[in-house]
């Protein structure tokens, strides 16, 4: 269960968001600049709310009233960005292992094999990021996040930099993650088709406010 009730002033932009979701995938949908990425930065601990509370599975990550503010590295939250952000000087295997090492987790060969098999990246492990396609880089970024054993996975427009064919390549892997891995996800997009395929709960954003919360029926139709 993810509970969010926060406000944040960012220059002239005001973010005021409150919702509660127990879905495997919570979709944050809205136009660019509506506050979606700012919200997941608050969940990750990269931003601190001016007021509010963020709770994940009964663990308080942030509560401005009581002074609780768990630092990002202790929140156990994986974050996948639009541009993958792999380390160019490391090969794929080293990139995959980065999250585990930074969190000082023990090696788990079975978990490693399950994730690389799930994402079909085993054959890529000796390559450098510069030798990968955009879709392959995003699959490696997903694997790196999952191998850190997160309690929550944040995905900020993970398909935004990909063309239509590469999006079609990645979406089935995201569906497999939703169905086969016990890791809840918050998925940010302004593409209703992506949210429709993945999400159980949808939070509609408009100008820093929640304009709606519910199922995928809230999303605009393809003809809209």
N, C-alpha and C positions, 0 to 999 in steps of 0.2 A: 504493500500500500504506500503510495506517495501522496503526501499532503503538502500543499503549497499555499501560503497566504502571505504575500510580500508586497511591499511598495519600494520603488527606487526611482530617484530623480537623476537623470542622465542629461546634463545640460538643460535644454528646453524640452526634452522628452520625459514624460512621466509614465512609469510602469506601475500598474496596480492589478495584481493577478491573484486569484484564489480558486483552487479546485482540489479535488481528491480523486485519485484513480487507482484501481486495483487491476487494471488491464495489463496483459503481457506487453502490449505496445500502446502507448499513449501518443497520439499524433497531435503536434502543434501546427496548426494551419493558419495561414494568413499571408497578406502581401509582404513584400520586402520592407523592412523598417517598422513592422508592427510590434516588435518586441520579443519575438520568439527566441532569437539567439541570446539576447540579454537575459531572458529567463533561465535558459539552461546554464549560462555562466553563473547565475546565482545558485542554482542547484549544485553545480560543480564546486562552488566555493571560490571561483575566480573573481566574482563580485560579491560585495556584502550588501544586503538590503538595508535601507534606511529604517525600515520597520518590518517585522514579520517573523515567520516561523516556517521552517522546512523540516519535514519528518519523513524518514524512509524506514518502513517496517518497524515502527515504534522506536527507532533510533533518531534522536533529535540532532540534526546536522547544524541547525542554526536557529536561535531564538533571541531576538534582540532584547526582549523583556528580561530574560534571565542571564543574558551575557554569554550564552553558548554559541561558539563559532568554531566548529571542527575544521581544521586546516584541510585544504584540498587533498593532500597526499594521504590523509587518514580517512577520507570519506569512502574509499574503495569504489570510486565511480569511474567507469571507462568513458572515454570521449573520442569520438570519431569525427574529424573535420571534413569539410568539403574537399580539401586539397591533400588529404591523406597524411601529410607531414611526416613521411618516413625519413630516416637519417640516410643521406646519400652515400656516406662513407662506409656504411654497414651493409652486409648482404641481407637477404630476406630472413634467414634463420636468426641472425643477430638482432634484426629489427623486431622479430616476433618475440624474442627472449627479453627484450628491454623492459617491458612492464613487470614481468616476473622478478627480474633482478632488482628493479627499483623498489618493489614492494617486499623484497627479501623473502620471497616464497620458495619453498623447496622445489626441486625439479620433480615433475610428474610426467613420465613418458607416456602413460596412457592418455592423460588429458591432452598432451601435446598432439598425439596422433589423432585423437578424436576431432580436435579443432582444425588441424591442417587438412584432414580428410573431409570434414564438413564443408570447408571452404575451397577444397580442391586446389591447394597451393603447395602440396608436398614437392612437386617437380620444380618449383620456383626457388627453393631455399638457397641455392648457391648464387643466384643472380643479385645484382645491385638494383636499387629502385629505378635508375635511369634506363634499365633494360626491360622494364615492365610497361604494359599498356595501362591506361587509366583505370580500367576495370580491375586489373590484377593488383594495382597499388591499393585500391580501396578494399579488396579482399584481404590483403596483407594487413592493412590498418585495422580491419575488423578482428583479424586473428590476434594481433598484438594486444588489442583492448581486452579480448576474451581471455587470453592467457594470463592476464593479471588478476583473474577471478573477481570481477567486479560484482557489487551488489546491484548496480544499475548501470545501464549503457545509454549514453547520450549520443545521438547522431544528428549533427547539424548539417542539413542539406547534403548528405553523403553522395547523392547522385547529381548534384547541381552542376558539376563541371564535366559531366559525361554526355555524349551524344545519345540519341534514341536507342541505337543498337546496344551500346554499353550499359545503358540503364536496364534494358531487357535482360542483359547477361547477369547483372547483380541482384535484381529483385528476387529471383528464386532462392538465392543464398540467404537473403534477409528473411524470407518466409521460413526457410529451414531453421535459421537461428531462433525465430519466434516459436516454432513448433517443437524443436528438439533440445534447446538449451534453456535451463531454468534461470534466465536472466531477464528481468523486465527492461523494457526499452522506452525511451522518450525520443520520438522521431520528429524532427523539424523539417517542414517542406512547405513550399507554396504551390506544389503540384498535387491537385486533389486525387489523381489516379494512384500516385504512390501511397498516399495516406489511406485511400480506400482499400488497397490490396493488403496493407499491413496492420492497420490500427483497429483496436477494439473500442477505445474511447478517443474522442476528438475534442480538442480545445480550440475554438475559433478565436483568433486574435484580430483586433481592430484598434489601431492607434493606442497600443499599450494597455488595452482592456480586454477582458474576456467577453466576447460577443455571443458566445454560445458554448455549451458543454453537453456532450451526449454521444450518440453513435454516429456511424458513417453517413447516416441519412442527412446530417447537417451540411455535408459537403456539397458544393455546387455540382450540378450535372455536367456531363461532357458538352452539352449544347449551351450551357450558361455562359 
